[in-house]
Structures are given as structure tokens and as C-alpha cells.
Amino acid sequence: MTVHSSWLWAVPFLGLLLTFACAPLLAPPLWHRHYPWWTALWSLAFLLPAAGIDGPGAVLDAVLATALLQYLPFVLLLGALFAVAGGLRITGTPRGGPLVNTALLALGALLASFIGSTGAALLTIRPLVRANRHRRYRRHVFVFLILLIANVGGALTPLGNPPIFLGFLSGVPFFWPLTHLWAPTALVGGGLLASFYALDRHLFRRRGGDNPALLPEIEKLGLEGGVNLALLALVIAAVMLRAFWHPAAALSLRGLRWDAEAITADALLLGAALLSLALTARQTRQRNDFAWAPMTEVAILFAGIFITLLPVTAMIAAGPAGPAAALFERLLSDGAPVDYRFYWATGLLSAFLDNAPTYLVFFGFAGGDAAHLTHAVPRTLAAISAAAAFFGAFSYLGNAPNLLIKRLAEQQGIAMPQFFGYIGWAILWLLPWLLLVQAIFFA
């Protein structure tokens, strides 16, 4: 596909994200009924003019490459984790005091890098709802769930956070995030847990609004849907297969090479989701209030995001001599990347324009070659990765699981903050730790 010289080609991408940000606030019923059509409208706003200039074949090839190599594995991983985690149910109702809540958040954050931020959040949200149903002040618990479990905790492996997974698909080794991001992740995660404990302890003491009739009995914890633990292992194996198995076999579709390991991994992810649906008892999913609507919305929106991002990545791939020359000048100094600039640029865009495509954008700005980034300028890649994973928690738009968790919490009767209210929470509790990360690791 031809690199176009005008940033007007970025309008469909920005328009889709702004529609996603504003329409649920300004016209909620219209958005929830018609979001697939809004997504299609902005996608066509790019596809039709591009087909007129480059020809339908060139546009089809670009969309096919993105669909098979990036979007399909991305949405299959999210969908598999959604289905498998939705079949697991932690039973029992601990009483939601500060120690119990902090422990559940810490457990979810630790699990996030191994079963995915989406899976870990889905696994912990319902026990937290039950444990805190007697408390008047409880929305903060689920705000911190988004901050910690749906974002920060998933930074250490490709399983955990969508941008880290896209980096893995782009050639970053599977264990590279663990070895390079563990210290920033421990700082932000530990800081958020300490902040949450202090806040929850303060609110817990203000018990005038609690309802004694709803105080839960302390019940022994248990687990339903244990077969899904084996299916989680299958999901992990499917992702790792891409890293360690590289057969020569491949399919060719319109000249695009689709490797056997990618086909096999995608098939295993789909198989794990289908097996979970078949083997999990229906009553377990009913008790979890399991429904596909949140996952369907994420899948449709991200289809539009990946399509409208195509001209943006093409302009960046043109390098410092292309349309993005001004941005290159601000991110580079004498041709070398400036780490703190990449950290803030990636972070600020990740906060509002979704961290997965933002990661790809700045991965491209830094050179787009995983081998070079991981060996020659690893701190730059660490800055991009940490910013995408951490700043993605800054708004409901920042990361795919954020909106999913908000909607699930609201289905459980939690009055979650609206768009700008949530950002206020993030500024107060998350931003200080992000500033400290930049000062220590990416100065």
C-alpha cells in the first residue's frame, strides 16, 4: 500500500477513537445499539479512498496481512481467556475488609501475567463483588482492579497485556518483558497496593453507610469449573508455541506467508474456547453472569482500530524522510531514541487512544526491528512497553479489558465512575507512580 503524504489519512483512526470516547457519554442508547455501524463507517472512510488510489488489490493485501498476523491472534487470545476465565468461579464469600481486598487484588495482579489481564480480572471481580456487597464505599475497589489487574499486573509476559502480546507477534522474545520490566512493574504494582490498602482502611472505618443485613458470612473458598485450569494451560501453550516452534511449513494467501506455528496456535486458542464452552457446567456460567456481549463489542471495535491504523503505521514506516518527520525529530536526538520522550509519548497516547495500536506506532518510530530494539536499545523498548502497559490504565479507552471490566462491574450493581471521573482517579492514584518510574528508569 502506498505511503500517503498527508496526516488526513489518520482522521478515520482518530475519528473512531473519539467516537468510542464520546458517544457512550453523549448518546448511550444510540452507541450501544449501533456501535458496529459506527465502526464500519470509520473503517470505510479509510478503505474506500485508499482503494480508489492504490487499487482494491493493494488494500485487500494490507487488510489481509493485518487480519491474519495481528488481529486474529489478538482477538482469539482475548476471546479464549474470556471464555475460559468465564468458566472458572471462585466460591465462598470472604468479608471484604482492607486485608482481604488487598490480598485479592495482589493475587489477581500476580495471575495477570500468566492467565492474561482479562482472565485474571474476570476471575477476581465476582469474589470482590460478593465480599464487598455490604459496603457503601466500594467503587474504589473496582477502579483499583482495573489499574492493577487489567493493566499493570499483565506487563511481564505476552499473555498478560495486549500491547505486550503485539510486541511478541512483532518478534520480541517471550521472556524479554519479564527480564526488563519486572522492576518498574514491582514499583507501580507495590505502590498501588499500598495506596489501595491505605484508602480502603480509611473508608472501612467509616462504617455508617454499611448495611449489617448484607454482611457476608466467612465461607471456605472453593473453585468451580476446574477443567478450565487445564484449558488455561492450553492457552499458555498455544502462545508459547509461537516462540519456540518454527516449522518450515506455511500457507500462502495472495502471496502472504501464514506460518504453521501461527495457524496451529490460533487453532489451539479457538479449541480452548470451544472446549470450555462445552465442558463447563451451564450453572457455573449462569452464576458468573457470563455473556458474550462485552467481548463482542471489544472484537468489533478492535477490527476497526486495526484497519484504520494501517495508514498511520505506513506513514511511520516511511521513516524520518516520510510524513512523520516532525515526530521523528522530537523523539530522536542525533538519530538515537530518547528514552524519556518515548515513555511519555507512548504513555500519553496509550491513555486515550488504546495502548495496543499505540505500542505498534512507537515500536515503528523506534525502528520497528525487534532484534535491533531488544539488543541495541533495550531501554527504549522497555520505555515503550512499560508506558503502554501502565498508562493504558489511565482511561477506559486505554486498554481493551478496561471497558470490559467497567461493564461487568456495572452489571453487578457497582456505580463505576464515568469517563472523566475515572481519569480523575487515575491522576490521583496512578500518576505519581508513573512519574517515579520515569525518574528512576527512563530519565
C-alpha positions as CSV (number, residue, x, y, z in Angstrom):
1,M,0.0,0.0,0.0
2,T,1.3,3.4,-0.9
3,V,2.5,5.7,1.8
4,H,0.3,8.8,1.7
5,S,1.8,12.2,2.4
6,S,-1.0,13.8,4.4
7,W,-1.9,13.2,8.0
8,L,-5.5,13.4,6.9
9,W,-5.3,9.7,6.4
10,A,-5.1,9.4,10.2
11,V,-8.6,11.0,10.5
12,P,-10.6,7.7,10.4
13,F,-8.4,6.2,13.1
14,L,-8.8,9.3,15.4
15,G,-12.4,9.6,14.5
16,L,-13.2,6.1,15.5
17,L,-11.4,6.5,18.9
18,L,-13.1,9.8,19.6
19,T,-16.5,8.3,18.7
20,F,-15.7,5.5,21.1
21,A,-14.8,8.0,23.8
22,C,-17.7,10.5,23.4
23,A,-20.7,8.6,22.0
24,P,-21.2,6.4,25.1
25,L,-21.4,9.6,27.2
26,L,-23.4,11.8,24.9
27,A,-25.8,9.2,23.4
28,P,-25.5,5.9,25.3
29,P,-28.5,4.1,23.7
30,L,-27.5,5.1,20.2
31,W,-24.0,3.9,20.8
32,H,-24.8,0.5,22.3
33,R,-27.3,-0.3,19.6
34,H,-25.3,0.9,16.6
35,Y,-21.6,0.8,17.5
36,P,-20.9,-1.9,14.8
37,W,-22.2,0.6,12.2
38,W,-20.1,3.5,13.6
39,T,-17.0,1.2,13.4
40,A,-17.8,0.2,9.9
41,L,-18.4,3.8,8.9
42,W,-14.9,4.9,10.0
43,S,-13.3,1.8,8.5
44,L,-14.9,2.6,5.2
45,A,-13.7,6.2,5.5
46,F,-10.2,4.8,5.0
47,L,-10.8,1.8,2.9
48,L,-12.8,3.4,0.1
49,P,-10.5,6.3,-0.7
50,A,-7.4,4.0,-0.3
51,A,-8.9,1.5,-2.8
52,G,-9.5,4.4,-5.2
53,I,-5.9,5.5,-5.0
54,D,-3.9,2.2,-4.6
55,G,-6.4,-0.2,-6.1
56,P,-8.6,-2.7,-4.3
57,G,-6.0,-5.4,-4.6
58,A,-3.3,-3.5,-2.6
59,V,-5.8,-2.5,0.1
60,L,-7.1,-6.1,0.3
61,D,-3.5,-7.4,0.7
62,A,-2.8,-4.9,3.5
63,V,-6.0,-5.7,5.4
64,L,-5.4,-9.5,4.9
65,A,-1.9,-9.2,6.4
66,T,-3.2,-7.2,9.4
67,A,-6.1,-9.6,9.9
68,L,-4.2,-12.8,9.8
69,L,-0.9,-11.8,11.5
70,Q,-2.1,-9.3,14.1
71,Y,-5.9,-9.0,14.6
72,L,-6.8,-12.7,14.5
73,P,-4.3,-13.9,17.1
74,F,-5.0,-10.8,19.2
75,V,-8.8,-11.4,19.4
76,L,-8.5,-15.1,19.7
77,L,-6.3,-14.8,22.7
78,L,-8.7,-12.3,24.3
79,G,-11.7,-14.5,23.4
80,A,-10.1,-17.7,24.7
81,L,-9.2,-16.1,28.0
82,F,-12.7,-14.6,28.3
83,A,-14.3,-17.9,27.7
84,V,-12.0,-20.0,29.9
85,A,-12.0,-17.5,32.8
86,G,-15.7,-17.1,32.5
87,G,-16.0,-20.9,33.2
88,L,-14.0,-20.6,36.4
89,R,-15.8,-19.5,39.5
90,I,-14.3,-18.9,42.9
91,T,-16.9,-19.9,45.5
92,G,-17.2,-18.7,49.1
93,T,-17.5,-15.2,50.3
94,P,-14.7,-13.7,52.4
95,R,-15.6,-10.5,54.2
96,G,-14.3,-7.5,52.2
97,G,-12.0,-5.7,54.7
98,P,-8.8,-4.0,53.7
99,L,-6.6,-7.0,54.1
100,V,-8.9,-9.3,52.2
101,N,-9.4,-6.8,49.4
102,T,-5.7,-6.1,49.1
103,A,-4.9,-9.8,49.1
104,L,-7.4,-10.5,46.3
105,L,-6.1,-7.6,44.2
106,A,-2.5,-8.7,44.8
107,L,-3.4,-12.3,43.7
108,G,-5.1,-11.0,40.6
109,A,-2.2,-8.8,39.7
110,L,0.2,-11.8,40.1
111,L,-2.0,-14.0,38.0
112,A,-2.5,-11.4,35.2
113,S,0.9,-12.1,33.5
114,F,0.2,-15.8,33.4
115,I,-3.5,-16.1,32.6
116,G,-4.0,-12.7,31.0
117,S,-5.2,-9.4,32.5
118,T,-8.6,-10.1,31.1
119,G,-8.7,-13.6,32.6
120,A,-7.4,-12.5,36.0
121,A,-9.8,-9.6,36.2
122,L,-12.8,-11.8,35.3
123,L,-11.6,-14.4,37.9
124,T,-11.4,-11.9,40.7
125,I,-14.2,-9.4,40.0
126,R,-17.1,-11.6,41.2
127,P,-15.4,-12.6,44.6
128,L,-14.7,-8.9,45.2
129,V,-18.4,-8.0,44.4
130,R,-19.6,-10.6,46.8
131,A,-17.1,-9.8,49.5
132,N,-18.0,-6.1,49.4
133,R,-21.7,-6.2,48.8
134,H,-22.4,-4.8,52.3
135,R,-20.2,-1.8,51.9
136,R,-21.3,1.7,51.0
137,Y,-18.0,2.8,49.7
138,R,-16.8,0.2,47.2
139,R,-16.3,1.6,43.7
140,H,-12.7,2.3,44.6
141,V,-12.1,-1.5,44.8
142,F,-13.1,-1.9,41.2
143,V,-11.2,1.2,40.0
144,F,-8.0,-0.4,41.5
145,L,-9.0,-3.7,39.9
146,I,-8.7,-2.0,36.5
147,L,-5.5,-0.2,37.5
148,L,-3.7,-3.3,38.9
149,I,-5.1,-6.4,37.4
150,A,-6.4,-5.3,34.0
151,N,-3.2,-3.3,33.3
152,V,-0.1,-3.1,35.5
153,G,-0.1,-6.8,36.5
154,G,-0.1,-8.0,32.9
155,A,3.1,-6.3,31.9
156,L,5.5,-9.2,32.3
157,T,4.5,-11.7,29.6
158,P,2.8,-11.6,26.2
159,L,-0.2,-13.4,27.8
160,G,-0.8,-10.5,30.2
161,N,-1.4,-7.3,28.3
162,P,-2.5,-6.7,24.7
163,P,0.4,-4.4,23.7
164,I,3.0,-6.8,25.1
165,F,1.4,-9.6,23.0
166,L,1.6,-7.4,19.9
167,G,5.3,-6.9,20.6
168,F,5.6,-10.7,20.8
169,L,3.9,-11.1,17.5
170,S,6.3,-8.5,16.1
171,G,9.3,-10.5,17.2
172,V,10.1,-9.6,20.8
173,P,11.1,-12.8,22.7
174,F,8.6,-14.3,25.1
175,F,10.6,-13.7,28.3
176,W,12.1,-10.3,27.3
177,P,9.4,-8.3,29.2
178,L,9.9,-10.3,32.3
179,T,13.6,-9.6,32.5
180,H,13.3,-5.9,31.5
181,L,10.1,-4.8,33.1
182,W,10.0,-6.6,36.5
183,A,11.4,-3.7,38.5
184,P,9.1,-1.0,37.1
185,T,6.1,-3.3,37.4
186,A,7.0,-4.2,41.0
187,L,7.3,-0.5,41.8
188,V,4.0,0.6,40.3
189,G,2.2,-2.6,41.5
190,G,3.5,-2.4,45.0
191,G,2.8,1.3,45.2
192,L,-0.8,0.9,44.0
193,L,-1.4,-1.9,46.5
194,A,0.0,0.2,49.4
195,S,-2.1,3.1,48.2
196,F,-5.2,0.9,48.0
197,Y,-4.7,-0.5,51.5
198,A,-4.4,3.0,53.0
199,L,-7.6,4.2,51.2
200,D,-9.6,1.1,51.9
201,R,-8.6,1.1,55.5
202,H,-9.7,4.7,55.8
203,L,-13.1,4.0,54.1
204,F,-13.6,0.8,56.0
205,R,-13.6,2.7,59.3
206,R,-16.4,4.9,58.0
207,R,-18.9,2.2,58.5
208,G,-22.0,4.3,58.9
209,G,-23.1,3.5,55.4
210,D,-22.7,-0.3,55.6
211,N,-25.7,-2.5,55.7
212,P,-25.4,-5.1,58.5
213,A,-28.1,-7.2,56.9
214,L,-25.8,-7.8,53.9
215,L,-22.7,-8.6,55.9
216,P,-21.4,-11.9,54.3
217,E,-20.5,-14.9,56.3
218,I,-17.0,-16.0,56.1
219,E,-17.2,-19.1,53.9
220,K,-14.5,-21.5,52.8
221,L,-13.1,-20.6,49.4
222,G,-13.5,-23.1,46.6
223,L,-13.4,-23.4,42.8
224,E,-16.0,-24.5,40.2
225,G,-15.1,-25.3,36.6
226,G,-11.8,-26.8,37.4
227,V,-11.5,-28.2,33.9
228,N,-10.8,-24.7,32.8
229,L,-7.4,-24.7,34.6
230,A,-6.2,-27.3,32.1
231,L,-7.6,-25.2,29.3
232,L,-5.7,-22.2,30.7
233,A,-2.6,-24.3,30.4
234,L,-3.6,-25.0,26.8
235,V,-3.9,-21.2,26.1
236,I,-0.4,-20.6,27.6
237,A,1.0,-23.5,25.5
238,A,-0.6,-22.0,22.3
239,V,1.1,-18.6,22.9
240,M,4.5,-20.2,23.7
241,L,4.2,-22.3,20.6
242,R,4.8,-19.2,18.5
243,A,8.0,-18.5,20.4
244,F,9.7,-22.0,20.3
245,W,8.3,-23.9,17.3
246,H,9.2,-22.7,13.9
247,P,8.5,-25.4,11.2
248,A,9.1,-24.6,7.6
249,A,5.5,-25.3,6.6
250,A,3.3,-22.4,5.8
251,L,0.2,-21.4,3.7
252,S,0.3,-18.7,1.1
253,L,-2.7,-16.5,0.7
254,R,-2.3,-13.8,-2.1
255,G,1.4,-14.0,-1.6
256,L,1.2,-13.6,2.2
257,R,3.0,-16.3,4.2
258,W,0.9,-17.7,7.1
259,D,3.3,-19.9,9.2
260,A,2.3,-23.2,10.5
261,E,3.0,-22.2,14.1
262,A,0.6,-19.3,13.8
263,I,-2.1,-21.4,12.3
264,T,-1.6,-24.1,15.0
265,A,-1.6,-21.5,17.8
266,D,-4.7,-19.8,16.6
267,A,-6.5,-23.2,16.2
268,L,-5.5,-24.1,19.8
269,L,-6.8,-20.9,21.2
270,L,-10.1,-21.4,19.3
271,G,-10.2,-25.0,20.5
272,A,-9.6,-24.0,24.2
273,A,-12.6,-21.6,24.0
274,L,-14.9,-24.2,22.4
275,L,-13.9,-26.9,24.9
276,S,-14.5,-24.5,27.8
277,L,-18.0,-23.8,26.5
278,A,-18.7,-27.5,26.0
279,L,-17.2,-28.8,29.3
280,T,-18.2,-26.2,31.8
281,A,-21.4,-26.8,33.7
282,R,-24.1,-24.4,32.5
283,Q,-25.0,-23.3,36.1
284,T,-21.4,-22.2,36.6
285,R,-21.6,-19.7,33.8
286,Q,-25.0,-18.6,34.9
287,R,-23.7,-17.9,38.4
288,N,-20.9,-15.9,36.7
289,D,-23.5,-14.0,34.7
290,F,-21.4,-15.0,31.6
291,A,-22.4,-13.3,28.4
292,W,-20.6,-12.7,25.1
293,A,-21.8,-9.1,24.6
294,P,-18.7,-7.3,26.2
295,M,-16.3,-9.5,24.2
296,T,-18.2,-8.9,21.0
297,E,-18.0,-5.2,21.5
298,V,-14.2,-5.3,22.0
299,A,-13.7,-7.6,19.0
300,I,-15.8,-5.3,16.7
301,L,-14.1,-2.1,17.9
302,F,-10.6,-3.5,17.5
303,A,-11.4,-4.7,14.0
304,G,-12.0,-1.1,13.1
305,I,-8.9,0.1,15.1
306,F,-6.6,-2.3,13.3
307,I,-8.0,-1.3,9.9
308,T,-7.9,2.5,10.4
309,L,-4.4,2.2,11.9
310,L,-3.0,0.9,8.6
311,P,-2.2,4.3,7.0
312,V,-0.7,5.6,10.3
313,T,1.7,2.7,10.5
314,A,2.5,3.1,6.8
315,M,3.5,6.8,7.3
316,I,5.7,5.9,10.3
317,A,7.3,3.0,8.3
318,A,8.5,5.6,5.8
319,G,10.9,6.8,8.4
320,P,12.4,10.3,9.2
321,A,12.0,11.3,5.5
322,G,8.3,10.5,5.4
323,P,5.2,12.3,6.6
324,A,6.0,11.7,10.2
325,A,9.3,13.6,10.0
326,A,8.3,16.1,12.7
327,L,7.5,13.4,15.2
328,F,10.8,11.6,14.5
329,E,12.7,14.9,15.2
330,R,11.0,15.2,18.6
331,L,11.6,11.5,19.6
332,L,15.2,11.2,18.4
333,S,18.3,13.1,19.1
334,D,21.1,12.8,16.6
335,G,19.3,9.8,15.2
336,A,19.2,8.0,18.6
337,P,16.0,7.4,20.5
338,V,15.5,9.5,23.7
339,D,14.0,7.1,26.3
340,Y,12.0,9.5,28.4
341,R,10.4,11.1,25.3
342,F,9.3,7.6,24.1
343,Y,8.0,6.9,27.6
344,W,5.8,10.0,27.7
345,A,4.7,10.0,24.1
346,T,3.7,6.3,24.2
347,G,2.1,6.8,27.6
348,L,0.0,9.8,26.9
349,L,-1.3,8.3,23.6
350,S,-1.9,4.9,25.3
351,A,-4.0,6.6,27.9
352,F,-6.6,7.8,25.4
353,L,-6.0,6.1,22.0
354,D,-5.7,2.5,23.2
355,N,-2.4,1.1,24.2
356,A,-2.2,-1.8,21.8
357,P,-2.1,0.2,18.5
358,T,-0.1,2.9,20.3
359,Y,2.5,0.4,21.1
360,L,2.8,-0.6,17.5
361,V,3.0,3.1,16.4
362,F,6.0,3.8,18.7
363,F,7.6,0.4,18.1
364,G,7.7,1.6,14.5
365,F,9.1,5.0,15.5
366,A,11.9,3.3,17.3
367,G,12.9,1.3,14.2
368,G,10.3,-1.5,14.0
369,D,13.0,-4.2,14.1
370,A,12.6,-6.4,17.2
371,A,16.1,-7.8,17.0
372,H,17.6,-4.3,17.0
373,L,15.3,-3.0,19.7
374,T,15.9,-5.8,22.1
375,H,19.7,-5.8,21.8
376,A,20.8,-2.4,20.7
377,V,18.3,-0.1,22.5
378,P,16.6,-2.3,25.1
379,R,15.8,0.6,27.4
380,T,13.9,2.3,24.7
381,L,11.8,-0.7,24.1
382,A,11.3,-1.1,27.9
383,A,10.1,2.6,28.0
384,I,7.6,1.9,25.2
385,S,6.4,-1.4,26.8
386,A,6.1,0.0,30.3
387,A,4.3,3.1,29.1
388,A,1.8,1.2,27.0
389,A,1.2,-1.3,29.8
390,F,0.9,1.2,32.7
391,F,-0.7,4.3,31.0
392,G,-3.3,2.0,29.4
393,A,-4.9,2.1,32.8
394,F,-5.4,5.9,32.6
395,S,-8.8,5.8,30.9
396,Y,-11.5,3.4,29.9
397,L,-10.1,3.7,26.3
398,G,-6.5,2.9,27.3
399,N,-6.7,-0.9,27.2
400,A,-9.2,-3.4,25.8
401,P,-10.1,-5.0,29.2
402,N,-10.8,-1.7,30.9
403,L,-14.2,-1.1,29.3
404,L,-15.0,-4.9,29.7
405,I,-14.4,-4.7,33.5
406,K,-16.4,-1.5,33.8
407,R,-19.4,-3.0,32.1
408,L,-19.2,-6.2,34.1
409,A,-18.9,-4.2,37.4
410,E,-22.0,-2.2,36.4
411,Q,-23.9,-5.4,35.6
412,Q,-23.1,-6.4,39.2
413,G,-24.6,-3.2,40.6
414,I,-21.4,-1.2,41.1
415,A,-21.7,2.5,40.3
416,M,-18.5,3.0,38.4
417,P,-17.0,6.4,37.7
418,Q,-17.9,7.8,34.3
419,F,-15.2,8.6,31.7
420,F,-13.7,11.8,33.2
421,G,-14.3,10.7,36.8
422,Y,-12.3,7.6,36.2
423,I,-9.4,9.7,34.8
424,G,-9.5,11.7,38.0
425,W,-9.0,8.6,40.0
426,A,-6.1,7.6,37.8
427,I,-4.4,11.0,38.1
428,L,-4.7,10.8,41.9
429,W,-3.5,7.3,42.5
430,L,-1.6,6.1,39.4
431,L,0.2,9.2,38.0
432,P,2.6,9.6,41.0
433,W,4.0,6.1,40.5
434,L,4.3,6.7,36.7
435,L,6.3,9.8,37.4
436,L,8.6,7.9,39.7
437,V,9.1,5.1,37.1
438,Q,10.3,7.7,34.6
439,A,12.6,9.4,37.1
440,I,14.2,6.1,38.1
441,F,14.3,4.0,35.0
442,F,14.0,6.3,31.9
443,A,15.5,9.6,32.9
